[in-house]
Amino acid sequence: MPPYLKIYDGTTNPEDHIIHYVATVKGNDLSKEEVPSVLLKKFGETLTGGALTWYSQLPTRSIATFEEMADKFITAYVGAKKAEARVKDIFAIRQMHGERIRDFLARFNRVIMSLPNVTERMAVAAFQNGLNRNGSRATRKLLSRLMKYPPTTWEEIHNAYCAKVRADEDDINSPTQRLMSLQIEAKKDHRNEGQRDQLGPRSGQERHQPYVRTSAPPPP
């Protein structure tokens, strides 16, 4: 087999491997009659790991054509195709602009719950990948923590959030904090108005005061 032919280990889409394998074989200098025989005889050379074990356990002469081999192969590894799709799904989850980490965690968990058989290590990697690196101070704080202490379990992700971020998000987004912010702004406006009153009328206003006629002074 050509050195550039992809080797299949049973963890990715089996249909993609079949398509690539057939295209590679047909690209060699073979007659049309030779292609089916070569496809069947050389297929085992494209496998490794669990896929090679599966191939070696097939009964001798139990498969007569490459089409039959391809059908059995795809059926055996259809689960790998679904797993590959799950990986793409969870790594597509991204923290939106302005989304709190708490809300992103909840949304991420909902997606994970809808995808069966996602490993914990895969979920941890996908969550870190989905954090917005240009996000809020709390997000950057969590990312820094996770880079310093790389997590391997979902519990470690949660503990890092609780230790470094949750209190900040609670303070920033609580009703009390929002009320205090409004009160501070109101006090600033009030102080600014008081300062303007103390300064009195501006010079331009003084120049435009209405003229008031006064009686002429008595002659000396």
C-alpha positions as MATLAB code, in Angstrom:
seq = 'MPPYLKIYDGTTNPEDHIIHYVATVKGNDLSKEEVPSVLLKKFGETLTGGALTWYSQLPTRSIATFEEMADKFITAYVGAKKAEARVKDIFAIRQMHGERIRDFLARFNRVIMSLPNVTERMAVAAFQNGLNRNGSRATRKLLSRLMKYPPTTWEEIHNAYCAKVRADEDDINSPTQRLMSLQIEAKKDHRNEGQRDQLGPRSGQERHQPYVRTSAPPPP';
ca = [
       0.000    0.000    0.000;
       1.206    3.560   -0.692;
       2.787    5.277    2.352;
       0.305    8.178    2.120;
      -2.702    5.879    2.644;
      -4.478    6.648    5.910;
      -4.446    3.890    8.528;
      -7.706    3.275   10.379;
      -7.708    2.469   14.108;
     -11.454    2.252   14.765;
     -11.963    5.684   16.328;
     -13.142    7.785   13.376;
     -15.774    7.658   10.627;
     -15.431    4.277    8.812;
     -17.139    5.606    5.684;
     -14.413    8.220    5.251;
     -11.784    5.488    5.425;
     -13.542    3.386    2.771;
     -13.820    6.374    0.417;
     -10.162    7.295    0.868;
      -9.032    3.675    0.447;
     -10.992    3.093   -2.770;
      -9.768    6.369   -4.276;
      -6.159    5.468   -3.449;
      -6.368    1.981   -4.966;
      -8.054    3.227   -8.126;
      -5.347    5.854   -8.450;
      -2.718    3.141   -8.961;
      -1.825    1.674  -12.337;
      -4.379   -1.138  -12.237;
      -6.757   -2.458  -14.841;
     -10.485   -2.208  -14.217;
     -10.622   -5.962  -13.681;
      -7.832   -5.929  -11.085;
      -9.332   -3.243   -8.831;
     -12.030   -5.342   -7.038;
      -9.545   -8.094   -6.168;
      -6.921   -5.651   -4.853;
      -9.513   -3.764   -2.802;
     -10.504   -6.954   -0.990;
      -7.026   -8.458   -0.547;
      -5.211   -5.316    0.610;
      -7.877   -3.873    2.904;
      -6.405   -5.448    6.037;
      -3.143   -3.560    5.452;
      -4.971   -0.273    6.087;
      -6.066   -1.242    9.600;
      -4.431   -1.057   13.012;
      -5.369   -1.439   16.678;
      -8.895   -2.635   17.380;
      -9.853   -2.439   13.703;
      -7.068   -4.846   12.769;
      -8.160   -7.187   15.562;
     -11.720   -7.135   14.165;
     -10.423   -7.929   10.676;
      -8.216  -10.789   11.861;
     -11.176  -12.451   13.591;
     -13.272  -12.688   10.420;
     -13.758  -16.336    9.361;
     -11.532  -17.384    6.470;
     -13.191  -16.980    3.054;
     -16.357  -15.658    4.705;
     -16.368  -12.540    2.516;
     -16.365  -12.832   -1.275;
     -16.423   -9.195   -2.435;
     -15.105   -5.848   -1.282;
     -18.656   -4.473   -1.217;
     -19.531   -7.099    1.389;
     -16.364   -6.286    3.336;
     -17.198   -2.575    3.295;
     -20.740   -3.229    4.565;
     -19.507   -5.359    7.475;
     -16.759   -2.872    8.287;
     -19.084    0.148    8.374;
     -21.642   -1.772   10.451;
     -18.943   -2.767   12.940;
     -17.696    0.807   13.373;
     -20.867    2.860   13.032;
     -20.448    3.703   16.724;
     -17.128    5.370   15.911;
     -18.919    7.594   13.394;
     -21.391    8.670   16.083;
     -18.566    9.267   18.548;
     -16.780   11.477   16.027;
     -19.985   13.478   15.564;
     -20.289   13.874   19.352;
     -16.762   15.262   19.529;
     -17.616   17.865   16.891;
     -20.830   18.768   18.731;
     -19.268   19.426   22.124;
     -16.240   21.277   20.743;
     -18.626   23.597   18.893;
     -20.052   24.934   22.192;
     -18.758   28.462   22.794;
     -19.262   30.969   25.595;
     -21.154   33.908   24.113;
     -20.165   37.539   24.572;
     -21.507   38.777   27.899;
     -22.531   35.276   29.035;
     -21.662   34.563   32.665;
     -19.606   31.457   33.380;
     -22.461   30.156   35.538;
     -24.836   30.333   32.562;
     -22.259   28.827   30.198;
     -21.707   25.937   32.617;
     -25.447   25.245   32.736;
     -25.798   25.397   28.937;
     -22.734   23.197   28.440;
     -24.123   20.619   30.871;
     -27.446   20.507   29.010;
     -25.674   19.706   25.745;
     -23.488   17.060   27.385;
     -26.558   15.386   28.891;
     -28.079   15.094   25.406;
     -24.983   13.334   24.017;
     -24.543    9.796   25.385;
     -21.162    8.270   26.138;
     -19.141   11.492   26.184;
     -16.065   10.827   28.305;
     -15.269   13.100   31.224;
     -11.847   13.953   29.819;
     -13.461   14.951   26.518;
     -15.992   17.165   28.315;
     -13.248   18.889   30.333;
     -11.229   19.644   27.193;
     -14.298   20.920   25.318;
     -15.330   23.225   28.185;
     -11.895   24.824   28.375;
     -11.862   25.201   24.603;
     -15.259   26.917   24.691;
     -14.378   29.628   27.218;
     -14.220   33.092   25.658;
     -10.596   34.222   25.943;
     -11.670   37.802   25.277;
     -14.489   37.628   27.778;
     -15.056   39.119   31.210;
     -12.515   39.432   33.992;
     -14.132   36.428   35.684;
     -13.681   34.296   32.554;
     -10.045   35.284   32.183;
      -9.526   34.570   35.873;
     -10.902   31.043   35.483;
      -8.820   30.415   32.359;
      -5.694   31.468   34.232;
      -6.552   29.075   37.051;
      -7.174   26.177   34.648;
      -3.916   26.826   32.809;
      -1.993   26.874   36.076;
      -3.702   23.750   37.414;
      -4.905   21.708   34.386;
      -8.074   19.812   35.334;
      -8.721   16.185   34.438;
     -12.207   15.805   35.924;
     -15.446   17.775   35.833;
     -15.288   18.108   39.613;
     -11.984   19.973   39.306;
     -13.594   22.376   36.823;
     -16.423   23.035   39.291;
     -14.030   23.472   42.204;
     -11.954   25.987   40.239;
     -15.107   27.942   39.405;
     -16.249   27.970   43.042;
     -12.807   28.946   44.339;
     -11.992   31.739   41.915;
     -15.056   32.996   40.085;
     -18.450   32.338   41.666;
     -18.108   34.929   44.429;
     -17.093   37.586   41.902;
     -20.044   36.828   39.636;
     -22.446   36.790   42.583;
     -21.192   40.193   43.745;
     -21.267   41.763   40.296;
     -24.692   40.474   39.294;
     -26.592   40.466   42.582;
     -29.643   42.777   42.967;
     -27.938   44.456   45.922;
     -24.860   45.258   43.884;
     -26.947   46.637   41.023;
     -28.911   48.821   43.478;
     -25.685   50.095   45.027;
     -24.366   50.991   41.570;
     -27.510   52.987   40.828;
     -27.254   54.757   44.189;
     -23.626   55.687   43.539;
     -24.512   57.145   40.145;
     -27.380   59.124   41.682;
     -25.051   60.560   44.344;
     -22.563   61.587   41.667;
     -25.286   63.417   39.745;
     -26.437   65.141   42.942;
     -22.910   66.299   43.788;
     -22.411   67.638   40.275;
     -25.624   69.647   40.511;
     -24.551   71.090   43.880;
     -21.198   72.148   42.484;
     -22.876   73.963   39.611;
     -25.150   75.824   42.058;
     -22.173   76.949   44.167;
     -20.341   78.337   41.171;
     -23.250   80.697   40.431;
     -24.050   82.117   37.019;
     -21.403   81.883   34.365;
     -19.643   85.026   33.084;
     -21.563   84.905   29.834;
     -24.803   85.014   31.757;
     -23.633   88.055   33.744;
     -22.948   90.048   30.567;
     -26.494   89.535   29.363;
     -28.366   90.707   32.485;
     -31.240   93.071   31.561;
     -30.480   96.843   31.818;
     -32.298   98.617   34.668;
     -32.696  102.463   34.379;
     -31.822  104.331   37.561;
     -32.644  107.939   38.491;
     -29.949  110.479   37.666;
     -27.877  111.730   40.611;
     -28.779  115.261   41.909;
     -26.708  118.145   40.466;
     -23.805  119.345   42.638;
];
